[in-house]
Amino acid sequence: MNCRVGCGACCVAPSITSAIPGMPNGKPAGVRCVQLDDNNLCQLFGRPDRPDVCLQFSATEDVCGRSNDEAYQLITLLEQQTSL
């Protein structure tokens, strides 16, 4: 599956522990990445300074669901289950 343009759930819902340009200590779960623009598009997409964790993310239906809201809910649930 391809990412839904303007979703941004993977840039808000999960925690990211590696440095992100503008967020040297990463970001906590539920916090919007500073690289996400007003249209929920990654400003680092396609750039060499995009974090590896972002490069390795693949949109799949089991993670992203069928809508932006479902993606946020599923990724939030995965975050909660993996941070126990």
Buried (B, 14 or more C-beta within 10 A) or exposed (E): EEBBEEBBBBBBBBEBEEEBBEBEEBBEBEBEBEBBEEEBBBEBEEEEEBBEBBEEBEBEEEBBBEEBEBBBBBBBEBBEEEEE
